[in-house]
Amino acid sequence: MCGRCGGAWPIRRRARRACGHRPPAPGASFLSPEGCCRQRGRGTDLRCRHTRERRMSETILRAAEALLAVRNGAPPIPGLGAAAPSDEAGAWAIQKEVLRRLGGTIGGYKCATPASAPPSAALLDARGIKAAPAAWPVPKGGKIGIETEIAFRLGRDLPARGTPYTREEVTEAIAACFPAVELVVSRYADLKAVTLNENMADNIAHAGLICGAEVPGWRSHDLGDLTVRQSCGGQVQVEKRGSNPAGDPLLSLTRLANHLHAFGLHLEAGQVVTTGSWTGLLFVEGGQRVVGGFAGLGEVVVDLG
């Protein structure tokens, strides 16, 4: 057993539990206080919790560094390779590390919650949430994705609790509703060639969010059945009646509010949540004006540099 706590080593077949002490330095005694996680002559046991956590941490750092390099001007990458997250928890961890390294703070979330698939979501850097009208730079010769959406600002926290929040409870927690245009830039060379978790690790290709004016009396509108209109350079790209992928932006917000708790996160007062594209993702060149909005809710103006 471990010479420090008396706990069973993780390498023993009949061990009831594995102790949680850190691995020993090379040459340390297997029965020393530091020797509870290393199998003599065979290296670190992969079943040790600290070994797994350390390797996971190294993978998260490699993934974050690869994504940050692209953000800082390196060419887009084909994927994260061996550093790709194997689950959603890993994707969230990479998002958090990228945001930390950028010196940003969580200003909100984007979410994709189609009824037929598990929710996926991403952190929004508070510095990238701007009020319309706004200007946004586009590299010369490059393109940027645009999507018109409905977003909300929370009026109170929705922390984890014993039971899920209902749609009504989440609706009561909303302080404001407004149209928004999300700006999309993937750090991958081919967005369709990466896994869902890799896409999440890259904040689902989020670049920024331009928010329109708050809509007075928004609760009287049917937010699941509106006419959306999006134009670029004076040309109408989309004009149709419909909804977001979930069929109801408030349902998307409710699913996100409950989903975040599994990853140590929760919606907080003042945060902004954008609830999915009504127009699909369209890529456009810079030097044009984008106008996106909804009948009865107003519009958002973005000048692409």
C-alpha positions in Angstrom: 0.0 0.0 0.0 1.0 3.7 -0.2 3.6 4.6 2.4 2.0 8.0 2.9 -1.7 7.4 3.4 -2.2 3.6 3.4 -4.4 3.7 0.4 -4.2 1.0 -2.2 -2.0 1.4 -5.3 -4.0 1.8 -8.5 -1.9 -1.0 -10.0 -3.2 -3.7 -7.7 -5.9 -5.8 -9.1 -7.9 -6.1 -5.9 -7.4 -2.6 -4.7 -10.7 -1.0 -3.5 -9.5 2.5 -4.2 -6.5 4.3 -5.6 -4.9 7.0 -3.5 -4.5 10.5 -4.9 -0.9 11.4 -4.2 1.5 12.8 -6.8 4.0 10.6 -8.7 7.5 10.3 -7.2 10.6 11.8 -8.7 12.8 9.5 -10.6 14.5 7.1 -8.3 12.1 7.7 -5.4 11.2 4.7 -3.3 8.0 2.9 -4.2 7.0 2.9 -0.5 8.1 6.5 0.1 5.5 9.2 0.8 6.0 10.3 -2.8 5.9 6.8 -4.2 2.2 6.0 -4.4 1.6 6.5 -8.1 4.6 4.8 -9.8 5.0 1.2 -10.6 8.6 0.1 -9.9 10.5 -0.4 -13.1 7.5 0.2 -15.3 7.0 4.0 -15.3 3.9 5.9 -14.2 0.7 3.8 -14.0 -1.8 5.2 -16.5 -4.7 4.4 -14.1 -3.4 6.9 -11.6 -5.6 9.9 -11.4 -2.7 12.3 -11.3 -1.1 10.8 -14.3 -4.3 11.1 -16.3 -4.8 14.7 -15.2 -1.3 15.7 -16.0 -1.5 14.2 -19.5 -4.9 15.8 -20.0 -3.5 19.2 -19.0 -0.6 18.9 -21.4 -3.0 18.1 -24.2 -5.2 21.1 -23.4 -2.2 23.4 -23.5 -1.0 22.0 -26.8 -4.5 22.5 -28.3 -4.8 26.0 -26.9 -1.3 26.9 -28.3 -2.2 25.7 -31.8 -5.5 27.7 -31.8 -3.8 30.8 -30.4 -1.1 30.7 -33.1 -3.8 31.0 -35.8 -5.4 33.8 -33.9 -2.0 35.6 -33.9 -1.5 35.3 -37.6 -0.4 31.7 -38.4 -2.1 29.9 -41.2 -5.3 27.9 -40.3 -4.6 24.4 -39.2 -6.2 21.1 -40.5 -7.2 20.1 -37.0 -5.8 19.5 -33.5 -4.4 16.1 -34.2 -3.4 14.2 -31.1 -4.4 17.2 -29.0 -8.0 17.1 -30.1 -10.5 16.8 -27.2 -12.1 13.4 -26.8 -15.2 14.8 -25.1 -17.1 18.0 -24.4 -15.4 18.6 -21.1 -12.1 18.7 -22.9 -13.5 21.2 -25.5 -14.6 23.5 -22.6 -11.2 23.2 -21.0 -9.5 24.3 -24.2 -11.9 27.2 -24.6 -11.2 28.4 -21.1 -7.4 28.1 -21.6 -7.5 30.1 -24.8 -9.7 32.8 -23.2 -7.3 32.9 -20.2 -4.2 33.3 -22.5 -6.0 36.1 -24.4 -6.6 37.9 -21.2 -10.3 37.9 -21.8 -13.4 37.3 -19.6 -16.6 35.5 -20.2 -19.1 37.9 -21.5 -21.7 35.3 -22.5 -22.2 32.3 -24.7 -23.3 31.2 -28.2 -25.3 28.0 -28.4 -26.5 25.6 -31.0 -29.4 23.5 -29.6 -31.2 21.7 -32.5 -33.9 19.5 -31.2 -32.4 16.4 -32.8 -28.9 16.8 -31.4 -27.1 17.4 -28.1 -26.4 21.0 -27.3 -23.1 22.6 -28.2 -22.0 26.0 -27.0 -19.0 28.4 -26.7 -17.7 31.1 -24.5 -17.9 34.7 -25.8 -15.0 37.0 -25.0 -16.6 40.1 -23.4 -14.3 42.3 -25.6 -15.9 41.0 -28.7 -19.5 41.9 -27.8 -20.2 45.3 -29.3 -23.2 47.5 -29.7 -24.5 48.4 -33.3 -23.7 50.2 -35.4 -20.2 48.9 -35.3 -17.2 48.3 -37.6 -15.3 45.0 -37.7 -12.0 44.4 -39.5 -11.6 41.8 -42.2 -8.1 41.0 -43.5 -7.5 42.1 -47.0 -8.5 39.4 -49.4 -10.1 37.4 -46.7 -13.7 36.6 -45.8 -15.8 36.5 -42.7 -18.9 34.5 -41.9 -22.1 36.4 -40.9 -25.3 35.1 -39.2 -28.4 37.0 -38.0 -29.6 35.8 -34.6 -31.7 36.6 -31.5 -29.8 37.3 -28.4 -30.7 37.8 -24.7 -29.1 39.6 -21.8 -29.5 37.9 -18.4 -30.9 39.9 -15.5 -30.0 37.4 -12.7 -27.8 34.3 -12.2 -29.0 30.8 -12.9 -26.7 28.7 -10.7 -26.7 24.9 -10.5 -29.5 23.4 -8.3 -31.2 20.1 -7.7 -33.8 20.4 -10.5 -33.5 21.8 -14.1 -34.8 25.3 -14.8 -38.0 25.5 -16.7 -38.6 27.6 -19.8 -40.7 30.0 -17.7 -38.1 30.4 -15.0 -35.4 31.2 -17.6 -37.6 33.6 -19.4 -38.2 35.5 -16.1 -34.4 35.8 -15.7 -34.0 37.7 -19.0 -33.3 41.4 -18.7 -33.4 42.2 -22.5 -33.8 40.8 -25.9 -32.3 42.1 -29.2 -31.3 41.1 -32.7 -27.6 40.4 -33.2 -25.2 39.6 -36.0 -22.5 37.0 -35.2 -19.2 37.2 -36.9 -17.6 33.8 -37.7 -13.9 33.0 -38.3 -12.7 29.4 -38.0 -9.1 28.6 -37.0 -9.3 25.5 -39.1 -8.5 25.2 -42.8 -11.7 23.3 -43.4 -14.5 23.6 -40.8 -16.3 20.6 -42.1 -13.2 18.3 -41.7 -13.0 18.6 -37.9 -14.9 16.8 -35.2 -17.7 18.4 -33.2 -15.5 18.6 -30.1 -12.7 20.2 -32.1 -15.1 22.8 -33.4 -16.3 23.5 -29.8 -12.6 23.8 -28.7 -12.4 26.7 -31.3 -15.4 28.4 -29.8 -17.5 27.1 -32.7 -15.6 29.6 -34.9 -16.8 32.6 -33.0 -15.2 35.9 -33.7 -17.5 38.6 -32.4 -21.1 39.6 -31.7 -22.7 42.9 -32.7 -25.9 43.6 -30.7 -28.8 45.7 -31.8 -31.0 47.9 -29.6 -33.1 46.3 -26.9 -36.6 45.5 -28.0 -39.3 47.0 -25.8 -42.2 44.6 -25.2 -40.3 41.7 -26.7 -42.3 39.2 -24.6 -45.4 39.9 -26.7 -43.6 38.6 -29.8 -43.6 35.0 -31.0 -39.9 34.6 -31.1 -40.2 31.2 -32.8 -42.0 32.6 -35.8 -40.5 35.8 -37.3 -39.4 37.2 -40.6 -35.6 37.6 -40.8 -33.8 39.7 -43.4 -30.0 39.9 -44.0 -28.2 41.9 -46.6 -24.6 42.5 -47.5 -23.3 45.3 -49.8 -26.9 46.3 -50.5 -27.9 42.9 -51.8 -30.4 40.8 -49.9 -29.0 37.4 -49.0 -31.8 36.0 -46.9 -35.4 37.1 -46.4 -37.8 34.5 -45.0 -40.1 33.6 -42.2 -38.8 31.0 -39.8 -36.9 30.4 -36.6 -33.6 29.3 -35.1 -32.4 25.6 -35.3 -34.3 24.7 -32.1 -37.5 26.3 -33.3 -37.6 28.6 -30.3 -34.8 30.9 -29.0 -36.1 30.6 -25.5 -35.9 26.9 -25.6 -32.3 27.2 -26.7 -31.5 29.5 -23.8 -33.2 27.1 -21.4 -31.3 24.1 -22.6 -28.0 26.0 -22.4 -28.8 27.2 -18.8 -29.2 23.6 -17.6 -26.4 22.2 -19.8 -23.7 24.4 -18.5 -23.9 23.1 -14.9 -22.3 19.8 -15.9 -19.1 21.7 -16.8 -18.8 24.0 -13.7 -20.4 27.0 -15.5 -23.7 28.8 -15.2 -25.4 31.8 -16.7 -24.8 35.0 -14.8 -26.5 38.4 -14.7 -25.2 40.7 -17.4 -24.1 37.9 -19.7 -25.3 37.8 -23.3 -26.4 34.6 -25.0 -27.0 34.4 -28.7 -29.2 31.5 -29.7 -28.4 30.3 -33.2 -28.5 31.4 -36.8 -31.8 32.1 -38.6 -30.0 32.7 -41.9 -27.4 30.0 -42.1 -23.7 30.8 -42.3 -22.7 33.0 -45.2 -19.1 34.1 -45.9 -18.6 37.6 -47.4 -15.6 39.8 -48.2 -14.7 43.0 -46.3 -15.4 46.5 -47.4 -19.2 46.0 -47.2 -22.1 46.9 -44.9 -24.0 44.0 -43.4 -27.6 44.6 -42.2 -29.4 41.9 -40.3 -32.6 42.0 -38.4 -36.2 40.8 -37.8 -39.6 42.3 -38.5 -40.8 44.0 -35.4 -37.5 43.6 -33.5 -35.2 46.0 -35.4 -31.9 45.5 -37.2 -28.2 45.5 -36.7 -25.6 47.3 -38.9 -22.0 46.2 -39.2 -19.4 47.8 -41.5 -16.8 45.2 -42.5 -13.4 46.8 -42.8 
